[in-house]
Amino acid sequence: MAFRKNRFWMTGILLILGLVLAAGCGEKQSEEKTAEMATEAILKAGAGKDVDVNIQEGKVEIKDKDSETEIAETSEWPSDMFSDVPRFTFGKIKHVSKSREEGGMQKFNVHMVDIEPEAITQYTDMLKEKGWEVDVTQMGGKGAMLNGQKKNMGINLPYNQETKDGVLIVFSTP
């Protein structure tokens, strides 16, 4: 059930990003309002509950009674990131999504490009200094996967060395 719910939200989020990016320039208020209404209808039909979608230049917010999600095109590290997570400074941030779900789960996805070759090793060291237990799996020179745990928090960082991109996924459970 959780997988289905997450798959539904990810599909909805990708649809919303497509609508926002397709809106581009021009009559932004009208296009954003149309995208909001279409997205709300799609999400309501899929989830069976009311959602509120707010689209503003480069940012999408989705709220319902149990959760809220924000997706933003930004180059900034999330100001509300957990204090036990060191800032990843080995690439450029392209966009960030954040969510708070029913039961108190929080999640950050920091999408990055131009990641430096030694980033995984250096970031692993930074995490260990902050008390994280970290495992790294190398993928034959094509990338790596970092996995970590600290108390009720988890961290994953799949990294593609060929395209020099990755997503830092950080989550906490109550």
N, C-alpha and C positions, 0 to 999 in steps of 0.2 A: 504494500500500500504506500509506504514512504517513497519507494522508487517511482511509483506511478505519479505521485504528487510532485516529486522533484522534476521528473521528466516533463510533466505538464507545465510547471513554472518555467523551466528552461526554454521550452518551446515558445511560451508566451513572451518571455524576455527577448528571445531572438527575433520574434515577430515585431515587437515594439521597437527594438533597435533598428530593424529594417525600415519601419515606418518613419522613425525620427530621421534617419539618414536620408531617406527618399524625399522627405519634405524639403531638405536643402534650404535654399534662400527663397526670397519672395515674400508672399503674404504669410508670414510665420504664424501669426495668431490664428488665422482661419485654418491653416493646414494642421497646426498643433491640436486645435480643438477637434477637428475631424479625426485625426489619429487617436486622440484620447477616447472619443466616443466609440470608434471601431474596436479599439483594444479592449475597452471595458466590456463591450458586447461579446467579444471572442472569449475573454477570460471568464465571464459570467456563464456562458454556455458550456465551457469546458469544466469549470469547477462547481457550478451550480450555486454560487454565492456572489453577492455583490462585491465589486471592487471599485476603488477610486483610482483613476490614472491621471497623473498630472505630468504633462510634457512641457518642458521649457528648454530653451536653447541649450543643447548639449547635455540635458539631464532628464531622466524619466523616474518618476516615483509611482509605485504601485502599493496601495494599502487595502487591506480588508480587516475584518474584526480580529483576526488571529495573527496577522503578519504584516510586515512592510518591507519593501525592497526599493533600493535606489541604485540607478545605473547612471554613471556620469563619465563623459569624455573629459579627462583631466590629466595633468602631468604631475599632480600633487599626491604625496603620501597621505592616506586617510588620517585626519587629525584625531579621530576617535578609535584608532587601532589600539588593540590591547597593549598595555605598557610592557609586557614581557616579550613582545615581538620586536626585534631590532629592525630598524628601517633598512630596506633593501635598496642599496645605492649603486648596484652594478649593472644598471640598465635604465631605460627610459620608460616611465609609466605612460600607457596609452589610454586606458580607462579603468574605472573601479566600479565594482558592484558591491553593495552591502545589503544584508538582510537580517531581520530579526523575526524569529518565528515563534509560534505557539510553544509554550513551555520554557521560553528563555534562551533558546539556541540563537547564537549570533554567528554570522559568516561574512568574510571579506574575500573577494576575488580581485586581485591586483594584476591586471594584464600588462605585460611588459615586452618591449622590443629592444634590440641592440644590446642584449645581455653579453657582458664580457666573458671570455673563455674560462677564467678561474672563479667565476661567481659562485658556483655551487660549493667549492671548497672553502672559500672565504666566508660565505654566509653560514655554512655549517659550523665553522669556528665561532662566529658571533652568537649563534643560537646556543652552542654548548656553554659559552661564557655566561649566558643568562639562565642556565640550568635545564635546558632542553635535552631530552634523549633523542638522538638523531641517527637515522640510517640513510645511506645514499646508495642507490643502485645505478651503476654506469651502464649505458646502453651502446656498447660497441663503438665508442667514438662519435656517435650521432646525437648523444644527449645524456641526460641523467634524470633521476627521480629522487627528490629529497622527501623524506617522511620524518616527522617529529612529533613528540608528545611531551606535554608538561601539564601535570595536574589534569584539569578538565578541558585543556586546549589541545588541538591538533593542528599540524601544519603540513602542507604538501606543496611541492614545487616541481612540476614536470617542466623540463627544459629541453628544447630542441637546438642542438649545436649548429645544425645546418642553416636553420632560419633565424637563429639567435633570438628566439622568443620563448616565452613561458608564462605561466599563471601561478602566482603565489596565492594559495588557498589557505586561509586561516579560519578556524572555527572554534567555538566554545559551546559546551553543553552545561546546563545547570548542575 
